[in-house]
Amino acid sequence: MKDCIFCKIASGEVQAQIVYQDEEVVVFKDLNPQAPTHLLIIPVKHIAKLDEASKEDMALLGKLQLTAAKIAKDMGITDFRLITNNGKGAGQSVEHLHYHLMAGRRFLWPAG
């Protein structure tokens, strides 16, 4: 998507503090961290939000979560929160599917 900041990060057009990248997934540090560790996990493919993913995206959706778990493990993190927001009303501010991996502080429940 032409004007999507996350697409621009995935393509290298916009700089980010990238932690991990392959042909399908990019992980980078959040510019406005809400925890000592706050990473964003995005697909390279533009999917605006989770409810717009298709059956063909099933393996990619699983890969996003498994990548989050691997990055956390590689960083020595055993307790973390993995969040995705679907739509503006749920707090999604960038219309490109992304997961927030947050760790390093106590999280309360219910969230929000």
Biopython code that builds the backbone (N, CA, C, O; Angstrom):
import numpy as np
from Bio.PDB.StructureBuilder import StructureBuilder

atoms = [
    (1, "MET", "N", (0.842, -1.174, 0.000)),
    (1, "MET", "CA", (0.000, 0.000, 0.000)),
    (1, "MET", "C", (0.888, 1.237, 0.000)),
    (1, "MET", "O", (1.806, 1.345, 0.813)),
    (2, "LYS", "N", (0.627, 2.139, -0.879)),
    (2, "LYS", "CA", (1.490, 3.271, -1.172)),
    (2, "LYS", "C", (1.780, 4.199, 0.022)),
    (2, "LYS", "O", (2.927, 4.598, 0.221)),
    (3, "ASP", "N", (0.767, 4.542, 0.808)),
    (3, "ASP", "CA", (0.940, 5.510, 1.891)),
    (3, "ASP", "C", (1.077, 4.868, 3.271)),
    (3, "ASP", "O", (1.053, 5.580, 4.275)),
    (4, "CYS", "N", (1.215, 3.580, 3.349)),
    (4, "CYS", "CA", (1.271, 2.878, 4.634)),
    (4, "CYS", "C", (2.685, 2.939, 5.212)),
    (4, "CYS", "O", (3.641, 2.473, 4.593)),
    (5, "ILE", "N", (2.802, 3.516, 6.398)),
    (5, "ILE", "CA", (4.116, 3.658, 7.043)),
    (5, "ILE", "C", (4.745, 2.292, 7.315)),
    (5, "ILE", "O", (5.960, 2.143, 7.186)),
    (6, "PHE", "N", (3.939, 1.290, 7.689)),
    (6, "PHE", "CA", (4.503, -0.032, 7.965)),
    (6, "PHE", "C", (4.969, -0.719, 6.686)),
    (6, "PHE", "O", (5.961, -1.448, 6.709)),
    (7, "CYS", "N", (4.278, -0.504, 5.579)),
    (7, "CYS", "CA", (4.751, -1.030, 4.290)),
    (7, "CYS", "C", (6.086, -0.395, 3.931)),
    (7, "CYS", "O", (6.978, -1.055, 3.399)),
    (8, "LYS", "N", (6.213, 0.896, 4.228)),
    (8, "LYS", "CA", (7.462, 1.605, 3.932)),
    (8, "LYS", "C", (8.598, 1.092, 4.813)),
    (8, "LYS", "O", (9.738, 1.005, 4.358)),
    (9, "ILE", "N", (8.304, 0.755, 6.056)),
    (9, "ILE", "CA", (9.326, 0.169, 6.933)),
    (9, "ILE", "C", (9.715, -1.208, 6.398)),
    (9, "ILE", "O", (10.901, -1.529, 6.317)),
    (10, "ALA", "N", (8.728, -2.020, 6.036)),
    (10, "ALA", "CA", (9.006, -3.375, 5.532)),
    (10, "ALA", "C", (9.848, -3.352, 4.260)),
    (10, "ALA", "O", (10.672, -4.240, 4.043)),
    (11, "SER", "N", (9.644, -2.342, 3.423)),
    (11, "SER", "CA", (10.396, -2.253, 2.161)),
    (11, "SER", "C", (11.750, -1.577, 2.327)),
    (11, "SER", "O", (12.561, -1.588, 1.402)),
    (12, "GLY", "N", (12.008, -0.985, 3.501)),
    (12, "GLY", "CA", (13.264, -0.284, 3.730)),
    (12, "GLY", "C", (13.231, 1.170, 3.329)),
    (12, "GLY", "O", (14.234, 1.874, 3.448)),
    (13, "GLU", "N", (12.092, 1.626, 2.855)),
    (13, "GLU", "CA", (11.946, 3.025, 2.447)),
    (13, "GLU", "C", (12.002, 3.974, 3.649)),
    (13, "GLU", "O", (12.477, 5.102, 3.525)),
    (14, "VAL", "N", (11.517, 3.520, 4.808)),
    (14, "VAL", "CA", (11.551, 4.283, 6.054)),
    (14, "VAL", "C", (12.375, 3.495, 7.061)),
    (14, "VAL", "O", (12.200, 2.285, 7.204)),
    (15, "GLN", "N", (13.268, 4.179, 7.756)),
    (15, "GLN", "CA", (14.132, 3.551, 8.754)),
    (15, "GLN", "C", (13.351, 3.175, 10.010)),
    (15, "GLN", "O", (12.419, 3.875, 10.405)),
    (16, "ALA", "N", (13.733, 2.083, 10.621)),
    (16, "ALA", "CA", (13.207, 1.644, 11.908)),
    (16, "ALA", "C", (14.295, 0.833, 12.590)),
    (16, "ALA", "O", (15.241, 0.376, 11.947)),
    (17, "GLN", "N", (14.153, 0.659, 13.893)),
    (17, "GLN", "CA", (15.094, -0.184, 14.629)),
    (17, "GLN", "C", (14.631, -1.635, 14.494)),
    (17, "GLN", "O", (13.909, -2.161, 15.341)),
    (18, "ILE", "N", (15.066, -2.254, 13.416)),
    (18, "ILE", "CA", (14.622, -3.609, 13.091)),
    (18, "ILE", "C", (15.366, -4.628, 13.945)),
    (18, "ILE", "O", (16.593, -4.612, 14.051)),
    (19, "VAL", "N", (14.581, -5.514, 14.548)),
    (19, "VAL", "CA", (15.101, -6.578, 15.406)),
    (19, "VAL", "C", (15.197, -7.882, 14.631)),
    (19, "VAL", "O", (16.087, -8.696, 14.880)),
    (20, "TYR", "N", (14.276, -8.081, 13.686)),
    (20, "TYR", "CA", (14.229, -9.308, 12.896)),
    (20, "TYR", "C", (13.522, -8.993, 11.585)),
    (20, "TYR", "O", (12.598, -8.181, 11.541)),
    (21, "GLN", "N", (13.974, -9.656, 10.512)),
    (21, "GLN", "CA", (13.309, -9.486, 9.225)),
    (21, "GLN", "C", (13.567, -10.707, 8.359)),
    (21, "GLN", "O", (14.688, -11.211, 8.294)),
    (22, "ASP", "N", (12.519, -11.179, 7.695)),
    (22, "ASP", "CA", (12.665, -12.181, 6.652)),
    (22, "ASP", "C", (11.741, -11.777, 5.509)),
    (22, "ASP", "O", (11.275, -10.638, 5.471)),
    (23, "GLU", "N", (11.470, -12.679, 4.589)),
    (23, "GLU", "CA", (10.680, -12.308, 3.413)),
    (23, "GLU", "C", (9.200, -12.083, 3.717)),
    (23, "GLU", "O", (8.481, -11.522, 2.891)),
    (24, "GLU", "N", (8.732, -12.520, 4.907)),
    (24, "GLU", "CA", (7.305, -12.395, 5.240)),
    (24, "GLU", "C", (6.999, -11.552, 6.468)),
    (24, "GLU", "O", (5.880, -11.059, 6.612)),
    (25, "VAL", "N", (7.972, -11.379, 7.356)),
    (25, "VAL", "CA", (7.729, -10.750, 8.653)),
    (25, "VAL", "C", (8.838, -9.752, 8.975)),
    (25, "VAL", "O", (10.009, -9.979, 8.671)),
    (26, "VAL", "N", (8.442, -8.643, 9.597)),
    (26, "VAL", "CA", (9.404, -7.660, 10.096)),
    (26, "VAL", "C", (9.054, -7.365, 11.555)),
    (26, "VAL", "O", (7.884, -7.201, 11.900)),
    (27, "VAL", "N", (10.076, -7.300, 12.402)),
    (27, "VAL", "CA", (9.907, -6.966, 13.812)),
    (27, "VAL", "C", (10.785, -5.754, 14.103)),
    (27, "VAL", "O", (11.975, -5.748, 13.788)),
    (28, "PHE", "N", (10.189, -4.732, 14.706)),
    (28, "PHE", "CA", (10.956, -3.530, 15.007)),
    (28, "PHE", "C", (10.475, -2.902, 16.308)),
    (28, "PHE", "O", (9.377, -3.187, 16.788)),
    (29, "LYS", "N", (11.328, -2.031, 16.874)),
    (29, "LYS", "CA", (11.005, -1.370, 18.132)),
    (29, "LYS", "C", (9.941, -0.302, 17.920)),
    (29, "LYS", "O", (9.983, 0.455, 16.950)),
    (30, "ASP", "N", (8.982, -0.254, 18.849)),
    (30, "ASP", "CA", (7.932, 0.762, 18.802)),
    (30, "ASP", "C", (8.539, 2.121, 19.135)),
    (30, "ASP", "O", (9.343, 2.231, 20.061)),
    (31, "LEU", "N", (8.161, 3.153, 18.388)),
    (31, "LEU", "CA", (8.676, 4.508, 18.625)),
    (31, "LEU", "C", (8.133, 5.125, 19.904)),
    (31, "LEU", "O", (8.737, 6.049, 20.449)),
    (32, "ASN", "N", (7.000, 4.626, 20.391)),
    (32, "ASN", "CA", (6.379, 5.148, 21.600)),
    (32, "ASN", "C", (6.138, 3.983, 22.563)),
    (32, "ASN", "O", (4.995, 3.590, 22.794)),
    (33, "PRO", "N", (7.222, 3.434, 23.123)),
    (33, "PRO", "CA", (7.089, 2.209, 23.919)),
    (33, "PRO", "C", (6.223, 2.396, 25.158)),
    (33, "PRO", "O", (6.300, 3.409, 25.853)),
    (34, "GLN", "N", (5.395, 1.386, 25.410)),
    (34, "GLN", "CA", (4.522, 1.362, 26.580)),
    (34, "GLN", "C", (5.011, 0.359, 27.623)),
    (34, "GLN", "O", (4.329, 0.092, 28.612)),
    (35, "ALA", "N", (6.191, -0.187, 27.388)),
    (35, "ALA", "CA", (6.821, -1.141, 28.308)),
    (35, "ALA", "C", (8.314, -1.134, 28.007)),
    (35, "ALA", "O", (8.719, -0.699, 26.929)),
    (36, "PRO", "N", (9.139, -1.607, 28.936)),
    (36, "PRO", "CA", (10.583, -1.645, 28.671)),
    (36, "PRO", "C", (10.941, -2.365, 27.375)),
    (36, "PRO", "O", (11.850, -1.944, 26.660)),
    (37, "THR", "N", (10.235, -3.438, 27.072)),
    (37, "THR", "CA", (10.352, -4.077, 25.759)),
    (37, "THR", "C", (9.022, -3.879, 25.059)),
    (37, "THR", "O", (7.981, -4.306, 25.557)),
    (38, "HIS", "N", (9.056, -3.229, 23.900)),
    (38, "HIS", "CA", (7.822, -3.014, 23.111)),
    (38, "HIS", "C", (8.203, -3.095, 21.645)),
    (38, "HIS", "O", (8.772, -2.165, 21.075)),
    (39, "LEU", "N", (7.873, -4.235, 21.051)),
    (39, "LEU", "CA", (8.182, -4.492, 19.651)),
    (39, "LEU", "C", (6.900, -4.589, 18.841)),
    (39, "LEU", "O", (5.850, -4.951, 19.372)),
    (40, "LEU", "N", (6.984, -4.269, 17.565)),
    (40, "LEU", "CA", (5.876, -4.444, 16.637)),
    (40, "LEU", "C", (6.235, -5.557, 15.671)),
    (40, "LEU", "O", (7.333, -5.571, 15.115)),
    (41, "ILE", "N", (5.320, -6.485, 15.470)),
    (41, "ILE", "CA", (5.515, -7.606, 14.561)),
    (41, "ILE", "C", (4.510, -7.424, 13.431)),
    (41, "ILE", "O", (3.301, -7.426, 13.667)),
    (42, "ILE", "N", (5.006, -7.267, 12.199)),
    (42, "ILE", "CA", (4.119, -7.004, 11.066)),
    (42, "ILE", "C", (4.372, -7.986, 9.927)),
    (42, "ILE", "O", (5.486, -8.486, 9.765)),
    (43, "PRO", "N", (3.335, -8.260, 9.142)),
    (43, "PRO", "CA", (3.581, -9.000, 7.907)),
    (43, "PRO", "C", (4.099, -8.030, 6.850)),
    (43, "PRO", "O", (3.712, -6.861, 6.840)),
    (44, "VAL", "N", (4.960, -8.498, 5.969)),
    (44, "VAL", "CA", (5.395, -7.671, 4.841)),
    (44, "VAL", "C", (4.193, -7.402, 3.937)),
    (44, "VAL", "O", (4.037, -6.300, 3.411)),
    (45, "LYS", "N", (3.357, -8.406, 3.764)),
    (45, "LYS", "CA", (2.135, -8.253, 2.969)),
    (45, "LYS", "C", (1.207, -7.258, 3.671)),
    (45, "LYS", "O", (1.011, -7.341, 4.884)),
    (46, "HIS", "N", (0.647, -6.335, 2.924)),
    (46, "HIS", "CA", (-0.288, -5.384, 3.524)),
    (46, "HIS", "C", (-1.637, -6.046, 3.755)),
    (46, "HIS", "O", (-2.328, -6.439, 2.815)),
    (47, "ILE", "N", (-1.990, -6.158, 5.016)),
    (47, "ILE", "CA", (-3.327, -6.564, 5.455)),
    (47, "ILE", "C", (-3.737, -5.458, 6.417)),
    (47, "ILE", "O", (-3.069, -5.251, 7.429)),
    (48, "ALA", "N", (-4.810, -4.748, 6.129)),
    (48, "ALA", "CA", (-5.167, -3.575, 6.927)),
    (48, "ALA", "C", (-5.471, -3.919, 8.382)),
    (48, "ALA", "O", (-5.021, -3.218, 9.288)),
    (49, "LYS", "N", (-6.220, -4.977, 8.613)),
    (49, "LYS", "CA", (-6.546, -5.391, 9.977)),
    (49, "LYS", "C", (-6.907, -6.867, 9.984)),
    (49, "LYS", "O", (-7.156, -7.464, 8.937)),
    (50, "LEU", "N", (-6.932, -7.434, 11.155)),
    (50, "LEU", "CA", (-7.095, -8.883, 11.280)),
    (50, "LEU", "C", (-8.359, -9.387, 10.595)),
    (50, "LEU", "O", (-8.336, -10.440, 9.957)),
    (51, "ASP", "N", (-9.447, -8.661, 10.716)),
    (51, "ASP", "CA", (-10.682, -9.173, 10.117)),
    (51, "ASP", "C", (-10.710, -9.046, 8.596)),
    (51, "ASP", "O", (-11.697, -9.420, 7.963)),
    (52, "GLU", "N", (-9.638, -8.523, 8.007)),
    (52, "GLU", "CA", (-9.513, -8.491, 6.555)),
    (52, "GLU", "C", (-8.563, -9.579, 6.038)),
    (52, "GLU", "O", (-8.356, -9.705, 4.831)),
    (53, "ALA", "N", (-7.992, -10.359, 6.954)),
    (53, "ALA", "CA", (-7.149, -11.482, 6.536)),
    (53, "ALA", "C", (-8.048, -12.548, 5.921)),
    (53, "ALA", "O", (-9.220, -12.679, 6.274)),
    (54, "SER", "N", (-7.475, -13.298, 5.000)),
    (54, "SER", "CA", (-8.244, -14.338, 4.324)),
    (54, "SER", "C", (-7.723, -15.723, 4.734)),
    (54, "SER", "O", (-6.722, -15.849, 5.440)),
    (55, "LYS", "N", (-8.421, -16.735, 4.276)),
    (55, "LYS", "CA", (-8.007, -18.108, 4.538)),
    (55, "LYS", "C", (-6.587, -18.352, 4.017)),
    (55, "LYS", "O", (-5.833, -19.130, 4.602)),
    (56, "GLU", "N", (-6.229, -17.687, 2.921)),
    (56, "GLU", "CA", (-4.887, -17.833, 2.349)),
    (56, "GLU", "C", (-3.808, -17.246, 3.270)),
    (56, "GLU", "O", (-2.627, -17.547, 3.098)),
    (57, "ASP", "N", (-4.191, -16.427, 4.226)),
    (57, "ASP", "CA", (-3.239, -15.802, 5.152)),
    (57, "ASP", "C", (-3.018, -16.623, 6.423)),
    (57, "ASP", "O", (-2.267, -16.207, 7.305)),
    (58, "MET", "N", (-3.660, -17.774, 6.522)),
    (58, "MET", "CA", (-3.610, -18.557, 7.750)),
    (58, "MET", "C", (-2.177, -18.882, 8.190)),
    (58, "MET", "O", (-1.840, -18.704, 9.360)),
    (59, "ALA", "N", (-1.353, -19.347, 7.289)),
    (59, "ALA", "CA", (0.032, -19.689, 7.645)),
    (59, "ALA", "C", (0.801, -18.432, 8.057)),
    (59, "ALA", "O", (1.599, -18.475, 8.993)),
    (60, "LEU", "N", (0.569, -17.337, 7.377)),
    (60, "LEU", "CA", (1.240, -16.083, 7.721)),
    (60, "LEU", "C", (0.831, -15.608, 9.106)),
    (60, "LEU", "O", (1.678, -15.147, 9.871)),
    (61, "LEU", "N", (-0.445, -15.710, 9.442)),
    (61, "LEU", "CA", (-0.911, -15.298, 10.771)),
    (61, "LEU", "C", (-0.242, -16.143, 11.856)),
    (61, "LEU", "O", (0.168, -15.621, 12.893)),
    (62, "GLY", "N", (-0.137, -17.431, 11.614)),
    (62, "GLY", "CA", (0.561, -18.296, 12.563)),
    (62, "GLY", "C", (2.030, -17.942, 12.670)),
    (62, "GLY", "O", (2.602, -17.962, 13.759)),
    (63, "LYS", "N", (2.644, -17.617, 11.536)),
    (63, "LYS", "CA", (4.061, -17.256, 11.532)),
    (63, "LYS", "C", (4.302, -15.982, 12.346)),
    (63, "LYS", "O", (5.322, -15.874, 13.027)),
    (64, "LEU", "N", (3.386, -15.024, 12.285)),
    (64, "LEU", "CA", (3.538, -13.792, 13.076)),
    (64, "LEU", "C", (3.610, -14.122, 14.563)),
    (64, "LEU", "O", (4.460, -13.591, 15.277)),
    (65, "GLN", "N", (2.725, -14.992, 15.029)),
    (65, "GLN", "CA", (2.718, -15.348, 16.445)),
    (65, "GLN", "C", (3.935, -16.179, 16.835)),
    (65, "GLN", "O", (4.522, -15.961, 17.895)),
    (66, "LEU", "N", (4.315, -17.126, 15.990)),
    (66, "LEU", "CA", (5.496, -17.937, 16.297)),
    (66, "LEU", "C", (6.771, -17.094, 16.262)),
    (66, "LEU", "O", (7.701, -17.343, 17.030)),
    (67, "THR", "N", (6.819, -16.104, 15.378)),
    (67, "THR", "CA", (7.967, -15.197, 15.340)),
    (67, "THR", "C", (8.028, -14.392, 16.623)),
    (67, "THR", "O", (9.108, -14.202, 17.183)),
    (68, "ALA", "N", (6.889, -13.917, 17.096)),
    (68, "ALA", "CA", (6.852, -13.174, 18.361)),
    (68, "ALA", "C", (7.403, -14.032, 19.497)),
    (68, "ALA", "O", (8.215, -13.563, 20.294)),
    (69, "ALA", "N", (6.967, -15.277, 19.571)),
    (69, "ALA", "CA", (7.432, -16.175, 20.629)),
    (69, "ALA", "C", (8.932, -16.438, 20.522)),
    (69, "ALA", "O", (9.627, -16.478, 21.538)),
    (70, "LYS", "N", (9.432, -16.617, 19.307)),
    (70, "LYS", "CA", (10.861, -16.871, 19.111)),
    (70, "LYS", "C", (11.694, -15.651, 19.491)),
    (70, "LYS", "O", (12.728, -15.786, 20.144)),
    (71, "ILE", "N", (11.256, -14.474, 19.092)),
    (71, "ILE", "CA", (11.986, -13.248, 19.433)),
    (71, "ILE", "C", (12.032, -13.089, 20.954)),
    (71, "ILE", "O", (13.081, -12.781, 21.520)),
    (72, "ALA", "N", (10.891, -13.301, 21.610)),
    (72, "ALA", "CA", (10.861, -13.203, 23.074)),
    (72, "ALA", "C", (11.829, -14.207, 23.695)),
    (72, "ALA", "O", (12.594, -13.855, 24.592)),
    (73, "LYS", "N", (11.800, -15.432, 23.231)),
    (73, "LYS", "CA", (12.696, -16.462, 23.772)),
    (73, "LYS", "C", (14.154, -16.088, 23.538)),
    (73, "LYS", "O", (14.985, -16.222, 24.437)),
    (74, "ASP", "N", (14.467, -15.619, 22.333)),
    (74, "ASP", "CA", (15.843, -15.213, 22.022)),
    (74, "ASP", "C", (16.312, -14.060, 22.907)),
    (74, "ASP", "O", (17.505, -13.927, 23.180)),
    (75, "MET", "N", (15.367, -13.224, 23.356)),
    (75, "MET", "CA", (15.696, -12.089, 24.220)),
    (75, "MET", "C", (15.672, -12.482, 25.702)),
    (75, "MET", "O", (15.914, -11.638, 26.565)),
    (76, "GLY", "N", (15.385, -13.751, 26.003)),
    (76, "GLY", "CA", (15.330, -14.217, 27.379)),
    (76, "GLY", "C", (14.046, -13.816, 28.094)),
    (76, "GLY", "O", (14.000, -13.794, 29.324)),
    (77, "ILE", "N", (13.008, -13.502, 27.333)),
    (77, "ILE", "CA", (11.734, -13.072, 27.903)),
    (77, "ILE", "C", (10.791, -14.270, 27.962)),
    (77, "ILE", "O", (10.516, -14.907, 26.946)),
    (78, "THR", "N", (10.299, -14.569, 29.170)),
    (78, "THR", "CA", (9.361, -15.681, 29.313)),
    (78, "THR", "C", (7.932, -15.194, 29.552)),
    (78, "THR", "O", (6.978, -15.899, 29.223)),
    (79, "ASP", "N", (7.775, -14.008, 30.117)),
    (79, "ASP", "CA", (6.454, -13.434, 30.366)),
    (79, "ASP", "C", (6.284, -12.217, 29.478)),
    (79, "ASP", "O", (7.038, -11.251, 29.589)),
    (80, "PHE", "N", (5.295, -12.261, 28.597)),
    (80, "PHE", "CA", (5.068, -11.129, 27.710)),
    (80, "PHE", "C", (3.598, -11.055, 27.338)),
    (80, "PHE", "O", (2.844, -12.011, 27.517)),
    (81, "ARG", "N", (3.212, -9.913, 26.823)),
    (81, "ARG", "CA", (1.856, -9.715, 26.313)),
    (81, "ARG", "C", (1.956, -9.514, 24.811)),
    (81, "ARG", "O", (2.795, -8.752, 24.331)),
    (82, "LEU", "N", (1.092, -10.205, 24.072)),
    (82, "LEU", "CA", (1.019, -10.074, 22.624)),
    (82, "LEU", "C", (-0.379, -9.584, 22.293)),
    (82, "LEU", "O", (-1.368, -10.251, 22.598)),
    (83, "ILE", "N", (-0.458, -8.417, 21.669)),
    (83, "ILE", "CA", (-1.745, -7.750, 21.442)),
    (83, "ILE", "C", (-1.878, -7.352, 19.987)),
    (83, "ILE", "O", (-0.904, -6.947, 19.354)),
    (84, "THR", "N", (-3.093, -7.470, 19.457)),
    (84, "THR", "CA", (-3.426, -6.836, 18.194)),
    (84, "THR", "C", (-4.762, -6.130, 18.372)),
    (84, "THR", "O", (-5.669, -6.649, 19.023)),
    (85, "ASN", "N", (-4.872, -4.964, 17.798)),
    (85, "ASN", "CA", (-6.104, -4.191, 17.828)),
    (85, "ASN", "C", (-6.724, -4.244, 16.438)),
    (85, "ASN", "O", (-6.012, -4.182, 15.436)),
    (86, "ASN", "N", (-8.032, -4.357, 16.374)),
    (86, "ASN", "CA", (-8.729, -4.455, 15.090)),
    (86, "ASN", "C", (-9.694, -3.276, 14.952)),
    (86, "ASN", "O", (-10.808, -3.306, 15.475)),
    (87, "GLY", "N", (-9.251, -2.245, 14.245)),
    (87, "GLY", "CA", (-10.081, -1.067, 14.014)),
    (87, "GLY", "C", (-9.795, 0.067, 14.978)),
    (87, "GLY", "O", (-9.263, -0.141, 16.068)),
    (88, "LYS", "N", (-10.154, 1.265, 14.559)),
    (88, "LYS", "CA", (-9.887, 2.470, 15.346)),
    (88, "LYS", "C", (-10.528, 2.417, 16.735)),
    (88, "LYS", "O", (-9.918, 2.848, 17.714)),
    (89, "GLY", "N", (-11.747, 1.895, 16.826)),
    (89, "GLY", "CA", (-12.436, 1.807, 18.103)),
    (89, "GLY", "C", (-11.740, 0.914, 19.112)),
    (89, "GLY", "O", (-11.945, 1.050, 20.319)),
    (90, "ALA", "N", (-10.915, 0.000, 18.616)),
    (90, "ALA", "CA", (-10.150, -0.900, 19.487)),
    (90, "ALA", "C", (-8.744, -0.368, 19.751)),
    (90, "ALA", "O", (-7.969, -0.984, 20.484)),
    (91, "GLY", "N", (-8.418, 0.780, 19.150)),
    (91, "GLY", "CA", (-7.103, 1.382, 19.388)),
    (91, "GLY", "C", (-6.109, 1.201, 18.258)),
    (91, "GLY", "O", (-4.942, 1.559, 18.418)),
    (92, "GLN", "N", (-6.526, 0.659, 17.119)),
    (92, "GLN", "CA", (-5.589, 0.487, 16.002)),
    (92, "GLN", "C", (-5.329, 1.852, 15.368)),
    (92, "GLN", "O", (-6.247, 2.494, 14.858)),
    (93, "SER", "N", (-4.072, 2.288, 15.404)),
    (93, "SER", "CA", (-3.729, 3.620, 14.876)),
    (93, "SER", "C", (-3.067, 3.557, 13.502)),
    (93, "SER", "O", (-3.057, 4.557, 12.785)),
    (94, "VAL", "N", (-2.518, 2.414, 13.123)),
    (94, "VAL", "CA", (-1.932, 2.235, 11.790)),
    (94, "VAL", "C", (-2.711, 1.117, 11.110)),
    (94, "VAL", "O", (-2.826, 0.016, 11.649)),
    (95, "GLU", "N", (-3.240, 1.400, 9.934)),
    (95, "GLU", "CA", (-4.053, 0.413, 9.226)),
    (95, "GLU", "C", (-3.169, -0.569, 8.450)),
    (95, "GLU", "O", (-3.180, -0.615, 7.220)),
    (96, "HIS", "N", (-2.416, -1.341, 9.210)),
    (96, "HIS", "CA", (-1.596, -2.449, 8.716)),
    (96, "HIS", "C", (-1.541, -3.408, 9.895)),
    (96, "HIS", "O", (-1.092, -3.035, 10.979)),
    (97, "LEU", "N", (-1.987, -4.621, 9.693)),
    (97, "LEU", "CA", (-2.011, -5.598, 10.773)),
    (97, "LEU", "C", (-0.675, -5.619, 11.502)),
    (97, "LEU", "O", (0.382, -5.699, 10.876)),
    (98, "HIS", "N", (-0.727, -5.547, 12.818)),
    (98, "HIS", "CA", (0.496, -5.634, 13.610)),
    (98, "HIS", "C", (0.176, -6.125, 15.008)),
    (98, "HIS", "O", (-0.911, -5.905, 15.544)),
    (99, "TYR", "N", (1.153, -6.792, 15.572)),
    (99, "TYR", "CA", (1.072, -7.264, 16.950)),
    (99, "TYR", "C", (2.066, -6.467, 17.784)),
    (99, "TYR", "O", (3.167, -6.156, 17.331)),
    (100, "HIS", "N", (1.666, -6.145, 18.992)),
    (100, "HIS", "CA", (2.547, -5.509, 19.965)),
    (100, "HIS", "C", (3.052, -6.604, 20.892)),
    (100, "HIS", "O", (2.256, -7.303, 21.518)),
    (101, "LEU", "N", (4.358, -6.759, 20.985)),
    (101, "LEU", "CA", (4.956, -7.653, 21.965)),
    (101, "LEU", "C", (5.509, -6.749, 23.050)),
    (101, "LEU", "O", (6.420, -5.957, 22.807)),
    (102, "MET", "N", (4.955, -6.871, 24.248)),
    (102, "MET", "CA", (5.380, -6.022, 25.364)),
    (102, "MET", "C", (5.794, -6.885, 26.543)),
    (102, "MET", "O", (5.181, -7.912, 26.836)),
    (103, "ALA", "N", (6.854, -6.439, 27.212)),
    (103, "ALA", "CA", (7.367, -7.171, 28.367)),
    (103, "ALA", "C", (8.178, -6.219, 29.238)),
    (103, "ALA", "O", (8.493, -5.095, 28.847)),
    (104, "GLY", "N", (8.502, -6.705, 30.426)),
    (104, "GLY", "CA", (9.393, -5.950, 31.300)),
    (104, "GLY", "C", (8.678, -5.133, 32.360)),
    (104, "GLY", "O", (9.320, -4.400, 33.113)),
    (105, "ARG", "N", (7.371, -5.246, 32.431)),
    (105, "ARG", "CA", (6.610, -4.602, 33.501)),
    (105, "ARG", "C", (5.380, -5.452, 33.781)),
    (105, "ARG", "O", (5.033, -6.339, 33.000)),
    (106, "ARG", "N", (4.736, -5.176, 34.883)),
    (106, "ARG", "CA", (3.511, -5.900, 35.241)),
    (106, "ARG", "C", (2.347, -5.355, 34.416)),
    (106, "ARG", "O", (2.185, -4.143, 34.273)),
    (107, "PHE", "N", (1.539, -6.270, 33.875)),
    (107, "PHE", "CA", (0.363, -5.895, 33.107)),
    (107, "PHE", "C", (-0.880, -6.253, 33.913)),
    (107, "PHE", "O", (-0.945, -7.317, 34.530)),
    (108, "LEU", "N", (-1.838, -5.385, 33.905)),
    (108, "LEU", "CA", (-3.074, -5.606, 34.639)),
    (108, "LEU", "C", (-4.140, -6.176, 33.719)),
    (108, "LEU", "O", (-4.052, -6.082, 32.495)),
    (109, "TRP", "N", (-5.154, -6.772, 34.347)),
    (109, "TRP", "CA", (-6.285, -7.290, 33.598)),
    (109, "TRP", "C", (-7.552, -6.883, 34.315)),
    (109, "TRP", "O", (-7.599, -7.015, 35.539)),
    (110, "PRO", "N", (-8.564, -6.406, 33.659)),
    (110, "PRO", "CA", (-8.646, -6.347, 32.203)),
    (110, "PRO", "C", (-7.801, -5.227, 31.634)),
    (110, "PRO", "O", (-7.543, -4.217, 32.288)),
    (111, "ALA", "N", (-7.378, -5.433, 30.396)),
    (111, "ALA", "CA", (-6.563, -4.419, 29.700)),
    (111, "ALA", "C", (-7.441, -3.234, 29.310)),
    (111, "ALA", "O", (-8.666, -3.341, 29.239)),
    (112, "GLY", "N", (-6.786, -2.103, 29.060)),
    (112, "GLY", "CA", (-7.480, -0.930, 28.529)),
    (112, "GLY", "C", (-8.231, -0.189, 29.560)),
    (112, "GLY", "O", (-8.864, 0.822, 29.256)),
]
sb = StructureBuilder()
sb.init_structure("model")
sb.init_model(0)
sb.init_chain("A")
sb.init_seg("    ")
for serial, (resi, resn, name, xyz) in enumerate(atoms, 1):
    if name == "N":
        sb.init_residue(resn, " ", resi, " ")
    sb.init_atom(name, np.array(xyz, "f"), 0.0, 1.0, " ", f" {name:<3s}", serial, name[0])
structure = sb.get_structure()
